[in-house]
Amino acid sequence: MTLLEALEGYQPWNEQEERDRAVLLGLLGSGQDLWTRENLTAHLTASAWVVNPDRSRVLMAYHNIYDSWSWLGGHADGEQDLLSVALREVKEESGLTAVRPVREDLFSLEILTVDGHEKRGAYVPSHLHLNVTYLLEAEDGQSLRNKPDENQAVAWFGREEAVAASSEPWFRERIYRKLNEKLAALGW
């Protein structure tokens, strides 16, 4: 299934997702290259809400650029299978070796603002991440390691603790809380 098909069939959870979905569909139909960072204004990313098997804990990384605990994920960089991007990024950023989708469809979507910052000695201008999120699962007994060029630490948190650990108010209230609400709505 293409991203366009996935977005067309996606049922928004709230007004944020409804509005962001409309923008994403419009941008995908615009003919712009959204799949690579060559587009300095907006490009596609894939994130993961990684839970343990009983869904009581969430994996977070302490992100260097944002100076905050956050979910894991990264840029599409030309890859059009965004679930594969999310899986790859979780493994790279956490050291986990066994990660699997709880479900293969989109779990969430959002358009995220990224302030200008330095990365590897070069300035990256402010831009948008056109993000889709997948619900992934991993055993919380696996060993973890950080990826020093991206994060300072990786750790499991209780679901509410994961929300509270973030120092970014918008992410806490609009993203991480929403992801936990969706888990609860699924009976977890």
N, C-alpha and C positions, 0 to 999 in steps of 0.2 A: 504494500500500500504506500502510495506517495504521501509526502507531508501535506500536500494540498487536499488529497482525499481524506486524510486523517483529520485535518482541521474542519473540513466541510461536514464530517460526521460527528464532530466533537460536541457534546452537550455542556455548555458553560455552567459552572458552579455558581457564579455570582456576577454582579455587574462588571467587575474588573475583568473577568475572563471573557464576558460577552463583548465588551468594548475592545479588548486587546485582540480577540479572535478576529473581529471585523478588520482591524488595522493589519493584522498578519495576512489575512486573505487578500486584502488590497495590495499589500507589498509583494506578495508572491505572484500576483497577476501583473505586476508592473514591468516585468522584464529585467529588473535590476539583478545584479549578482549579489545575492544575500548569503551565499554559501561560503564565502571566504572573507577574510579580514581586509581584502583589497577594498571593500566597501567601507570607507572610514566613518560613514554615518550610522549604519545599522547592519548587523550580520547575525546569522543563526547560531544559537548555542543550545546545548542539551544539558539539563541538570538531573540529579537523582535524589530522591528522598529514600535513603537506604535504611531499611528496618531489619531488625532481627526476626527470626521465625515466629515468635509469639506477638510481634508488632508492639512490644513494650518499650523498645529502645530505638534511637535514631543515630546514625553515624554523622559526625560533623568534623570539619577541618578548620583550624585556625588560619584563616587566609591572610597572607602577607600584605597584599595591596589594600584590602578593606579593613585590616586590623580588627577582625571580628571572627567569631565562630560562624560558619556558614555551611550550607549544603555543598555537595561535590558536583563537578561538571566542567564543561569546557566548550570550546569553539568547534563548529562543524569542520572548518578548514577543508572544505571541498567534499567531505563525506555526506552523502544524502540519506544514509541510514542513521537517524539521530539516536535510536535506541543503542546502536553499536557505539556511537560516540559517548553516550552516557556510561555504558559499561566499561569502555576503555578508560575514560577519565577517572572513574571510581577506582579502578585497579591501579592506575598510575599514581593517583593522589593519596591512596591509603595503604597500598601494599597488599590489599586483599587479593586472594587468588581465586576464590570461589564466590562469585556474585551472579545472581540470576534475576530475571524479571519476575515480579509477582504477577504482573500482567503485561502484555506487550503493547497495549494501546496507551495513548497519552493519559497521564494522570493529572496534569495541570498545564497551564500555559500562562505566560506573562511577558510583558515588555518591560525590560529593566534598564534603568539609566546607569551609565558608567561615567564617573567623573574622569577628566584627564589625569594621567598619571605617568610615572616613569616605569618602564619595563625593560630590563636588560640594557640599561643605559640610554634608551631612546624614549622620547616623549610620545605617548599615545593620546590623541585628542579625545575629548568627551564624545560618547556615542551611545547607541542603543544595542542591547542584546535582545534579539527576538528569540525568546526562550521557550522550550517545551520541557516538561518534567516527566520523568518516568518513575514508577514505584518499583524499587529493586529490593532484594533480600540477600542477606549474608548472615552467616553464623557469627555471633558476637564473641566467640572464643578464638577466632583467628587472630594471628599476630598482626599488628598494625605498624606502619612506619610512615613518617611524614615525607613529603617531597620538598626539600629545602628551598628550591627556587620558587615554590608556590605557597607552601604552608609551613607553619611552625610546629603543628601538632595535629593529631587525629585521635578522636575519642568517641566512645558511645555515651549517649545521654538518654535519660528518661524522656519521653515525648515532650512533656511540659518544660523540663529542664533544657531541652534543645532550643525551644523558643526563647527562654529566658537567657540563655548563654549568648545569644546574638546581641551585639551592641548597636545594631542598625534598626531603629524603630520601625521603619517602613517594612523591612523584611520580617520582623517579628510579627507585626500586626496583620500585614496583607498577604504574606506568603507562607511562612512557617506555621502560623496558627491555622491558616486555611488548609494546609496539607494534613495537619492533625485532625481537623474537622472532617475532612474527606475520609480519613482512616476510620474515624468513629462512625461515620455514616455507612461504611461497609461492614460494620459490626465488629471492628477491632478496637 
